Amino acid sequence: MVVFIVATAEEYGKLISSSKPTVAIFTADWAEQCKQVLDIATDLSAQPAYADVQFISVPAEELSEISMKHQIEAVPTVVFFRAGSALDRVDGVQIAAFTSKCEKLAGVATSEKGKLEERLKALISRHPVMIFMKGDRSAPRCGFSKQLIAIVNETGVSYDTFDILTDEDVRQGLKTFSDWPTYPQVYVKGELIGGLDIVKELLASGELKATLAG
């Protein structure tokens, strides 16, 4: 299933009133942050655990009466429904809160979530400097990962990598675990440092090598 784009108020009313629990994401085309939430919603909707949950994208400005009804003051805002009743909401880009509330709505087993978190902690601590990326150090598979590896290689600091394209559970789970929606991600001694932009900032300030060395 993918995120359904609501076009009319009538469609919206039918969807949130259905027997399926609904995640309504109020968006605007001009707001780049909305894409982050929609991308995660699309990923979640493809997982078997969310087969009974419907994710919908609601154009906040076009359907202004609905937005006013739910007191939508900014985008993205997410409202969670069951049988037409609003149960909860998330204002802004809060990846961990969004995913957690989606899990609660879908009834995702907490034991499975706990197992994944333990696995993520183990992976993050596998090496003092861990880089989660698309591809690996010898063959990056996206431009951002390639740039980051080139920068880190120049420092001479030892590090390890994990290819998120080989494990969908890690790819999606780490976004929520660290509340960081994009890749690559760099960890030092189990703590998230950030992505490519942060690494570039540290490089420019002369702090990168010392940061990676811990």
CYANA upper distance limits for C-alpha pairs under 8 A (distance plus 0.5 A):
  1 MET  CA     42 THR  CA      8.29
  1 MET  CA     45 SER  CA      6.03
  1 MET  CA     46 ALA  CA      6.05
  1 MET  CA     51 ALA  CA      8.08
  2 VAL  CA     42 THR  CA      5.93
  2 VAL  CA     45 SER  CA      6.47
  2 VAL  CA     46 ALA  CA      7.41
  2 VAL  CA     55 PHE  CA      7.84
  3 VAL  CA     38 LEU  CA      7.97
  3 VAL  CA     41 ALA  CA      7.39
  3 VAL  CA     42 THR  CA      6.23
  3 VAL  CA     45 SER  CA      7.74
  3 VAL  CA     54 GLN  CA      7.96
  3 VAL  CA     55 PHE  CA      5.46
  3 VAL  CA     56 ILE  CA      5.71
  3 VAL  CA     57 SER  CA      6.98
  4 PHE  CA     54 GLN  CA      8.38
  4 PHE  CA     55 PHE  CA      6.76
  4 PHE  CA     56 ILE  CA      5.08
  4 PHE  CA     57 SER  CA      6.52
  5 ILE  CA     56 ILE  CA      6.19
  5 ILE  CA     57 SER  CA      5.21
  5 ILE  CA     58 VAL  CA      6.93
  6 VAL  CA     11 GLU  CA      6.75
  6 VAL  CA     12 TYR  CA      6.56
  6 VAL  CA     56 ILE  CA      7.05
  6 VAL  CA     57 SER  CA      6.43
  6 VAL  CA     58 VAL  CA      5.90
  6 VAL  CA     59 PRO  CA      7.77
  7 ALA  CA     11 GLU  CA      7.33
  7 ALA  CA     12 TYR  CA      8.32
  7 ALA  CA     58 VAL  CA      8.17
  7 ALA  CA     59 PRO  CA      8.26
  8 THR  CA     12 TYR  CA      6.90
  8 THR  CA     63 LEU  CA      7.73
  9 ALA  CA     13 GLY  CA      6.69
  9 ALA  CA     63 LEU  CA      7.19
  9 ALA  CA     66 ILE  CA      7.87
 10 GLU  CA     14 LYS  CA      6.86
 11 GLU  CA     15 LEU  CA      6.71
 12 TYR  CA     16 ILE  CA      6.79
 12 TYR  CA     58 VAL  CA      8.36
 13 GLY  CA     17 SER  CA      6.59
 13 GLY  CA     84 GLY  CA      8.49
 14 LYS  CA     18 SER  CA      6.74
 15 LEU  CA     22 THR  CA      7.99
 16 ILE  CA     20 LYS  CA      8.41
 16 ILE  CA     21 PRO  CA      8.06
 16 ILE  CA     22 THR  CA      6.43
 16 ILE  CA     81 PHE  CA      6.83
 16 ILE  CA     82 ARG  CA      7.65
 16 ILE  CA     83 ALA  CA      6.99
 16 ILE  CA     84 GLY  CA      5.50
 16 ILE  CA     85 SER  CA      8.48
 17 SER  CA     82 ARG  CA      7.99
 17 SER  CA     83 ALA  CA      5.34
 17 SER  CA     84 GLY  CA      4.64
 17 SER  CA     85 SER  CA      8.42
 18 SER  CA     83 ALA  CA      6.26
 18 SER  CA     84 GLY  CA      7.66
 19 SER  CA     82 ARG  CA      7.78
 19 SER  CA     83 ALA  CA      6.07
 20 LYS  CA     52 ASP  CA      6.49
 20 LYS  CA     53 VAL  CA      6.26
 20 LYS  CA     54 GLN  CA      7.07
 20 LYS  CA     82 ARG  CA      7.39
 20 LYS  CA     83 ALA  CA      7.63
 21 PRO  CA     52 ASP  CA      7.65
 21 PRO  CA     53 VAL  CA      5.67
 21 PRO  CA     54 GLN  CA      6.92
 21 PRO  CA     80 PHE  CA      8.10
 21 PRO  CA     81 PHE  CA      6.25
 21 PRO  CA     82 ARG  CA      5.08
 21 PRO  CA     83 ALA  CA      7.31
 21 PRO  CA    105 LEU  CA      7.35
 21 PRO  CA    106 ALA  CA      8.03
 22 THR  CA     53 VAL  CA      6.31
 22 THR  CA     54 GLN  CA      5.39
 22 THR  CA     55 PHE  CA      6.37
 22 THR  CA     56 ILE  CA      7.85
 22 THR  CA     80 PHE  CA      6.39
 22 THR  CA     81 PHE  CA      5.49
 22 THR  CA     82 ARG  CA      6.79
 23 VAL  CA     53 VAL  CA      7.93
 23 VAL  CA     54 GLN  CA      6.76
 23 VAL  CA     55 PHE  CA      5.25
 23 VAL  CA     56 ILE  CA      6.68
 23 VAL  CA     78 VAL  CA      7.35
 23 VAL  CA     79 VAL  CA      6.61
 23 VAL  CA     80 PHE  CA      5.29
 23 VAL  CA     81 PHE  CA      6.90
 23 VAL  CA    102 CYS  CA      7.99
 24 ALA  CA     55 PHE  CA      6.62
 24 ALA  CA     56 ILE  CA      5.45
 24 ALA  CA     57 SER  CA      6.49
 24 ALA  CA     58 VAL  CA      7.09
 24 ALA  CA     78 VAL  CA      6.08
 24 ALA  CA     79 VAL  CA      5.71
 24 ALA  CA     80 PHE  CA      6.73
 24 ALA  CA     81 PHE  CA      8.12
 25 ILE  CA     38 LEU  CA      8.13
 25 ILE  CA     55 PHE  CA      8.07
 25 ILE  CA     56 ILE  CA      6.59
 25 ILE  CA     57 SER  CA      5.36
 25 ILE  CA     58 VAL  CA      6.30
 25 ILE  CA     76 PRO  CA      7.17
 25 ILE  CA     77 THR  CA      6.45
 25 ILE  CA     78 VAL  CA      4.96
 25 ILE  CA     79 VAL  CA      7.08
 26 PHE  CA     57 SER  CA      6.54
 26 PHE  CA     58 VAL  CA      5.16
 26 PHE  CA     59 PRO  CA      6.40
 26 PHE  CA     60 ALA  CA      5.80
 26 PHE  CA     67 SER  CA      8.27
 26 PHE  CA     72 ILE  CA      8.26
 26 PHE  CA     75 VAL  CA      6.64
 26 PHE  CA     76 PRO  CA      6.03
 26 PHE  CA     77 THR  CA      5.72
 26 PHE  CA     78 VAL  CA      6.56
 26 PHE  CA     79 VAL  CA      8.48
 27 THR  CA     31 ALA  CA      7.92
 27 THR  CA     34 CYS  CA      6.27
 27 THR  CA     57 SER  CA      7.13
 27 THR  CA     58 VAL  CA      6.46
 27 THR  CA     59 PRO  CA      5.67
 27 THR  CA     60 ALA  CA      6.07
 27 THR  CA     75 VAL  CA      5.86
 27 THR  CA     76 PRO  CA      5.66
 27 THR  CA     77 THR  CA      7.70
 28 ALA  CA     34 CYS  CA      7.52
 28 ALA  CA     59 PRO  CA      6.23
 28 ALA  CA     60 ALA  CA      6.73
 28 ALA  CA     61 GLU  CA      7.49
 28 ALA  CA     75 VAL  CA      7.17
 28 ALA  CA     76 PRO  CA      8.12
 29 ASP  CA     34 CYS  CA      8.32
 31 ALA  CA     35 LYS  CA      8.24
 31 ALA  CA     75 VAL  CA      7.65
 31 ALA  CA     76 PRO  CA      8.37
 32 GLU  CA     36 GLN  CA      7.95
 33 GLN  CA     37 VAL  CA      7.52
 33 GLN  CA     75 VAL  CA      8.44
 33 GLN  CA     76 PRO  CA      7.37
 33 GLN  CA     93 VAL  CA      7.20
 34 CYS  CA     38 LEU  CA      6.66
 34 CYS  CA     75 VAL  CA      7.30
 34 CYS  CA     76 PRO  CA      5.68
 34 CYS  CA     93 VAL  CA      8.26
 35 LYS  CA     39 ASP  CA      6.40
 36 GLN  CA     40 ILE  CA      6.97
 36 GLN  CA     93 VAL  CA      8.25
 36 GLN  CA    181 PRO  CA      7.38
 37 VAL  CA     41 ALA  CA      6.64
 37 VAL  CA     76 PRO  CA      8.05
 37 VAL  CA     93 VAL  CA      7.33
 37 VAL  CA     95 ILE  CA      7.79
 38 LEU  CA     42 THR  CA      6.56
 38 LEU  CA     57 SER  CA      8.28
 39 ASP  CA     43 ASP  CA      6.81
 40 ILE  CA     44 LEU  CA      6.64
 40 ILE  CA    172 GLN  CA      8.41
 41 ALA  CA     45 SER  CA      6.50
 41 ALA  CA     55 PHE  CA      7.32
 42 THR  CA     46 ALA  CA      7.05
 42 THR  CA     55 PHE  CA      8.45
 43 ASP  CA     47 GLN  CA      7.53
 43 ASP  CA    172 GLN  CA      8.13
 44 LEU  CA     50 TYR  CA      7.16
 45 SER  CA     50 TYR  CA      6.13
 45 SER  CA     51 ALA  CA      7.40
 45 SER  CA     53 VAL  CA      7.91
 45 SER  CA     54 GLN  CA      7.94
 45 SER  CA     55 PHE  CA      7.50
 46 ALA  CA     50 TYR  CA      7.75
 46 ALA  CA     51 ALA  CA      8.10
 47 GLN  CA     51 ALA  CA      7.43
 49 ALA  CA    106 ALA  CA      7.49
 49 ALA  CA    108 VAL  CA      6.96
 50 TYR  CA     54 GLN  CA      8.45
 50 TYR  CA    106 ALA  CA      6.45
 52 ASP  CA    106 ALA  CA      7.80
 53 VAL  CA    105 LEU  CA      8.44
 53 VAL  CA    106 ALA  CA      6.89
 58 VAL  CA     63 LEU  CA      7.96
 59 PRO  CA     63 LEU  CA      6.56
 60 ALA  CA     64 SER  CA      6.29
 60 ALA  CA     66 ILE  CA      8.23
 60 ALA  CA     67 SER  CA      6.16
 60 ALA  CA     72 ILE  CA      8.20
 60 ALA  CA     75 VAL  CA      8.15
 61 GLU  CA     67 SER  CA      8.07
 63 LEU  CA     67 SER  CA      6.97
 64 SER  CA     68 MET  CA      6.57
 65 GLU  CA     69 LYS  CA      6.69
 66 ILE  CA     70 HIS  CA      6.97
 67 SER  CA     71 GLN  CA      6.51
 67 SER  CA     72 ILE  CA      5.55
 68 MET  CA     72 ILE  CA      6.52
 72 ILE  CA     77 THR  CA      7.23
 74 ALA  CA     91 ASP  CA      8.06
 74 ALA  CA     92 GLY  CA      7.82
 75 VAL  CA     91 ASP  CA      8.05
 75 VAL  CA     92 GLY  CA      6.81
 76 PRO  CA     91 ASP  CA      7.13
 76 PRO  CA     92 GLY  CA      5.66
 76 PRO  CA     93 VAL  CA      7.21
 77 THR  CA     89 ARG  CA      7.74
 77 THR  CA     90 VAL  CA      6.29
 77 THR  CA     91 ASP  CA      5.03
 77 THR  CA     92 GLY  CA      6.09
 78 VAL  CA     89 ARG  CA      5.83
 78 VAL  CA     90 VAL  CA      5.57
 78 VAL  CA     91 ASP  CA      6.92
 78 VAL  CA     98 PHE  CA      8.33
 79 VAL  CA     86 ALA  CA      7.11
 79 VAL  CA     87 LEU  CA      8.04
 79 VAL  CA     88 ASP  CA      6.46
 79 VAL  CA     89 ARG  CA      4.82
 79 VAL  CA     90 VAL  CA      7.16
 80 PHE  CA     86 ALA  CA      6.20
 80 PHE  CA     87 LEU  CA      6.03
 80 PHE  CA     88 ASP  CA      5.73
 80 PHE  CA     89 ARG  CA      6.38
 80 PHE  CA    105 LEU  CA      8.18
 81 PHE  CA     85 SER  CA      5.78
 81 PHE  CA     86 ALA  CA      4.98
 81 PHE  CA     87 LEU  CA      6.06
 81 PHE  CA     88 ASP  CA      7.98
 82 ARG  CA     86 ALA  CA      7.23
 82 ARG  CA     87 LEU  CA      7.49
 88 ASP  CA    101 LYS  CA      8.41
 90 VAL  CA     94 GLN  CA      7.64
 90 VAL  CA     97 ALA  CA      7.56
 90 VAL  CA     98 PHE  CA      6.85
 94 GLN  CA     98 PHE  CA      6.46
 94 GLN  CA    179 ASP  CA      7.77
 95 ILE  CA     99 THR  CA      6.59
 95 ILE  CA    175 LYS  CA      7.82
 95 ILE  CA    176 THR  CA      6.39
 95 ILE  CA    179 ASP  CA      5.94
 95 ILE  CA    180 TRP  CA      7.73
 95 ILE  CA    181 PRO  CA      7.41
 96 ALA  CA    100 SER  CA      6.52
 96 ALA  CA    175 LYS  CA      8.22
 96 ALA  CA    176 THR  CA      5.11
 96 ALA  CA    177 PHE  CA      7.28
 96 ALA  CA    178 SER  CA      8.17
 96 ALA  CA    179 ASP  CA      5.72
 97 ALA  CA    101 LYS  CA      6.59
 98 PHE  CA    102 CYS  CA      6.71
 99 THR  CA    103 GLU  CA      6.65
 99 THR  CA    176 THR  CA      7.08
100 SER  CA    104 LYS  CA      6.79
101 LYS  CA    105 LEU  CA      6.64
102 CYS  CA    106 ALA  CA      6.62
103 GLU  CA    107 GLY  CA      6.34
103 GLU  CA    108 VAL  CA      5.54
104 LYS  CA    108 VAL  CA      6.87
108 VAL  CA    112 GLU  CA      8.36
108 VAL  CA    113 LYS  CA      8.34
109 ALA  CA    113 LYS  CA      7.16
110 THR  CA    114 GLY  CA      6.59
111 SER  CA    115 LYS  CA      6.80
112 GLU  CA    116 LEU  CA      6.88
113 LYS  CA    117 GLU  CA      6.76
114 GLY  CA    118 GLU  CA      6.79
115 LYS  CA    119 ARG  CA      6.83
116 LEU  CA    120 LEU  CA      6.64
116 LEU  CA    169 ASP  CA      8.19
116 LEU  CA    170 VAL  CA      8.37
116 LEU  CA    173 GLY  CA      7.79
117 GLU  CA    121 LYS  CA      6.67
117 GLU  CA    173 GLY  CA      8.21
117 GLU  CA    177 PHE  CA      7.67
118 GLU  CA    122 ALA  CA      6.78
119 ARG  CA    123 LEU  CA      6.77
120 LEU  CA    124 ILE  CA      6.58
120 LEU  CA    170 VAL  CA      7.42
120 LEU  CA    173 GLY  CA      8.30
120 LEU  CA    174 LEU  CA      7.41
121 LYS  CA    125 SER  CA      6.71
121 LYS  CA    190 GLY  CA      8.04
122 ALA  CA    126 ARG  CA      6.59
124 ILE  CA    130 MET  CA      6.66
124 ILE  CA    187 TYR  CA      7.24
124 ILE  CA    189 LYS  CA      8.45
124 ILE  CA    190 GLY  CA      5.96
125 SER  CA    130 MET  CA      7.98
125 SER  CA    189 LYS  CA      6.89
125 SER  CA    190 GLY  CA      5.64
126 ARG  CA    130 MET  CA      7.73
127 HIS  CA    159 TYR  CA      7.15
127 HIS  CA    160 ASP  CA      6.66
127 HIS  CA    189 LYS  CA      7.94
128 PRO  CA    159 TYR  CA      7.50
128 PRO  CA    187 TYR  CA      8.26
128 PRO  CA    188 VAL  CA      6.02
128 PRO  CA    189 LYS  CA      5.13
128 PRO  CA    190 GLY  CA      7.70
129 VAL  CA    158 SER  CA      7.61
129 VAL  CA    159 TYR  CA      5.26
129 VAL  CA    160 ASP  CA      6.84
129 VAL  CA    186 VAL  CA      7.71
129 VAL  CA    187 TYR  CA      6.17
129 VAL  CA    188 VAL  CA      5.14
129 VAL  CA    189 LYS  CA      6.88
129 VAL  CA    212 LEU  CA      7.13
130 MET  CA    159 TYR  CA      6.41
130 MET  CA    160 ASP  CA      5.58
130 MET  CA    161 THR  CA      6.13
130 MET  CA    162 PHE  CA      8.05
130 MET  CA    186 VAL  CA      6.38
130 MET  CA    187 TYR  CA      5.61
130 MET  CA    188 VAL  CA      7.06
131 ILE  CA    159 TYR  CA      7.93
131 ILE  CA    160 ASP  CA      6.77
131 ILE  CA    161 THR  CA      5.14
131 ILE  CA    162 PHE  CA      6.82
131 ILE  CA    184 PRO  CA      7.32
131 ILE  CA    185 GLN  CA      6.20
131 ILE  CA    186 VAL  CA      5.09
131 ILE  CA    187 TYR  CA      6.85
132 PHE  CA    161 THR  CA      6.24
132 PHE  CA    162 PHE  CA      5.36
132 PHE  CA    163 ASP  CA      6.74
132 PHE  CA    164 ILE  CA      6.88
132 PHE  CA    183 TYR  CA      7.50
132 PHE  CA    184 PRO  CA      5.99
132 PHE  CA    185 GLN  CA      5.67
132 PHE  CA    186 VAL  CA      7.02
133 MET  CA    140 PRO  CA      8.09
133 MET  CA    145 SER  CA      6.38
133 MET  CA    161 THR  CA      7.54
133 MET  CA    162 PHE  CA      6.74
133 MET  CA    163 ASP  CA      5.90
133 MET  CA    164 ILE  CA      6.35
133 MET  CA    183 TYR  CA      6.37
133 MET  CA    184 PRO  CA      4.93
133 MET  CA    185 GLN  CA      7.17
134 LYS  CA    140 PRO  CA      6.58
134 LYS  CA    141 ARG  CA      5.66
134 LYS  CA    142 CYS  CA      6.66
134 LYS  CA    145 SER  CA      6.89
134 LYS  CA    163 ASP  CA      5.81
134 LYS  CA    164 ILE  CA      6.19
134 LYS  CA    165 LEU  CA      6.37
134 LYS  CA    183 TYR  CA      8.00
134 LYS  CA    184 PRO  CA      7.60
135 GLY  CA    139 ALA  CA      6.24
135 GLY  CA    140 PRO  CA      4.92
135 GLY  CA    141 ARG  CA      5.24
135 GLY  CA    142 CYS  CA      8.11
135 GLY  CA    145 SER  CA      8.34
135 GLY  CA    162 PHE  CA      8.14
135 GLY  CA    163 ASP  CA      5.35
135 GLY  CA    164 ILE  CA      7.81
135 GLY  CA    165 LEU  CA      7.40
136 ASP  CA    140 PRO  CA      5.69
136 ASP  CA    141 ARG  CA      8.14
136 ASP  CA    161 THR  CA      6.41
136 ASP  CA    162 PHE  CA      6.96
136 ASP  CA    163 ASP  CA      6.11
137 ARG  CA    149 ILE  CA      6.92
137 ARG  CA    160 ASP  CA      8.40
137 ARG  CA    161 THR  CA      6.89
140 PRO  CA    145 SER  CA      6.24
140 PRO  CA    146 LYS  CA      5.66
140 PRO  CA    149 ILE  CA      8.40
141 ARG  CA    145 SER  CA      7.44
141 ARG  CA    146 LYS  CA      7.73
142 CYS  CA    146 LYS  CA      6.73
143 GLY  CA    147 GLN  CA      6.70
144 PHE  CA    148 LEU  CA      6.75
144 PHE  CA    183 TYR  CA      8.38
144 PHE  CA    184 PRO  CA      7.50
144 PHE  CA    196 LEU  CA      7.17
145 SER  CA    149 ILE  CA      6.66
145 SER  CA    183 TYR  CA      8.12
145 SER  CA    184 PRO  CA      6.28
145 SER  CA    196 LEU  CA      8.29
146 LYS  CA    150 ALA  CA      6.76
147 GLN  CA    151 ILE  CA      6.85
147 GLN  CA    196 LEU  CA      8.19
148 LEU  CA    152 VAL  CA      6.70
148 LEU  CA    184 PRO  CA      8.29
148 LEU  CA    196 LEU  CA      6.28
148 LEU  CA    199 VAL  CA      7.94
149 ILE  CA    153 ASN  CA      6.44
150 ALA  CA    154 GLU  CA      7.02
151 ILE  CA    155 THR  CA      7.57
152 VAL  CA    156 GLY  CA      7.63
152 VAL  CA    157 VAL  CA      7.60
153 ASN  CA    157 VAL  CA      7.56
155 THR  CA    208 LEU  CA      8.33
155 THR  CA    209 LYS  CA      6.24
157 VAL  CA    209 LYS  CA      7.64
157 VAL  CA    212 LEU  CA      7.48
157 VAL  CA    213 ALA  CA      7.30
163 ASP  CA    167 ASP  CA      8.09
164 ILE  CA    168 GLU  CA      7.35
164 ILE  CA    170 VAL  CA      6.95
164 ILE  CA    171 ARG  CA      5.53
165 LEU  CA    171 ARG  CA      7.58
167 ASP  CA    171 ARG  CA      6.72
168 GLU  CA    172 GLN  CA      6.59
169 ASP  CA    173 GLY  CA      6.13
170 VAL  CA    174 LEU  CA      6.16
171 ARG  CA    175 LYS  CA      7.50
172 GLN  CA    176 THR  CA      7.56
173 GLY  CA    177 PHE  CA      6.54
174 LEU  CA    178 SER  CA      6.40
174 LEU  CA    179 ASP  CA      8.28
174 LEU  CA    180 TRP  CA      8.27
175 LYS  CA    179 ASP  CA      5.99
175 LYS  CA    180 TRP  CA      5.57
175 LYS  CA    181 PRO  CA      5.36
175 LYS  CA    182 THR  CA      7.60
176 THR  CA    180 TRP  CA      7.39
176 THR  CA    181 PRO  CA      7.94
178 SER  CA    192 LEU  CA      7.71
180 TRP  CA    194 GLY  CA      8.46
182 THR  CA    195 GLY  CA      8.10
183 TYR  CA    195 GLY  CA      7.02
184 PRO  CA    195 GLY  CA      5.98
184 PRO  CA    196 LEU  CA      7.22
185 GLN  CA    192 LEU  CA      7.79
185 GLN  CA    193 ILE  CA      8.04
185 GLN  CA    194 GLY  CA      6.08
185 GLN  CA    195 GLY  CA      5.25
185 GLN  CA    196 LEU  CA      8.14
186 VAL  CA    192 LEU  CA      6.50
186 VAL  CA    193 ILE  CA      6.01
186 VAL  CA    194 GLY  CA      6.05
186 VAL  CA    195 GLY  CA      6.59
187 TYR  CA    191 GLU  CA      5.64
187 TYR  CA    192 LEU  CA      4.86
187 TYR  CA    193 ILE  CA      5.92
187 TYR  CA    194 GLY  CA      7.90
188 VAL  CA    192 LEU  CA      7.02
188 VAL  CA    193 ILE  CA      7.17
188 VAL  CA    211 THR  CA      8.32
188 VAL  CA    212 LEU  CA      6.64
188 VAL  CA    213 ALA  CA      8.42
188 VAL  CA    214 GLY  CA      7.15
189 LYS  CA    214 GLY  CA      7.71
193 ILE  CA    198 ILE  CA      7.90
193 ILE  CA    199 VAL  CA      8.50
194 GLY  CA    198 ILE  CA      6.05
194 GLY  CA    199 VAL  CA      7.56
195 GLY  CA    199 VAL  CA      6.82
196 LEU  CA    200 LYS  CA      6.64
197 ASP  CA    201 GLU  CA      6.78
198 ILE  CA    202 LEU  CA      6.73
199 VAL  CA    203 LEU  CA      6.61
199 VAL  CA    208 LEU  CA      7.27
200 LYS  CA    204 ALA  CA      6.64
201 GLU  CA    205 SER  CA      6.75
202 LEU  CA    206 GLY  CA      6.59
202 LEU  CA    207 GLU  CA      5.47
202 LEU  CA    208 LEU  CA      5.14
203 LEU  CA    207 GLU  CA      6.55
203 LEU  CA    208 LEU  CA      5.43
203 LEU  CA    209 LYS  CA      8.37
207 GLU  CA    211 THR  CA      6.55
208 LEU  CA    212 LEU  CA      6.67
209 LYS  CA    213 ALA  CA      6.53
210 ALA  CA    214 GLY  CA      6.76
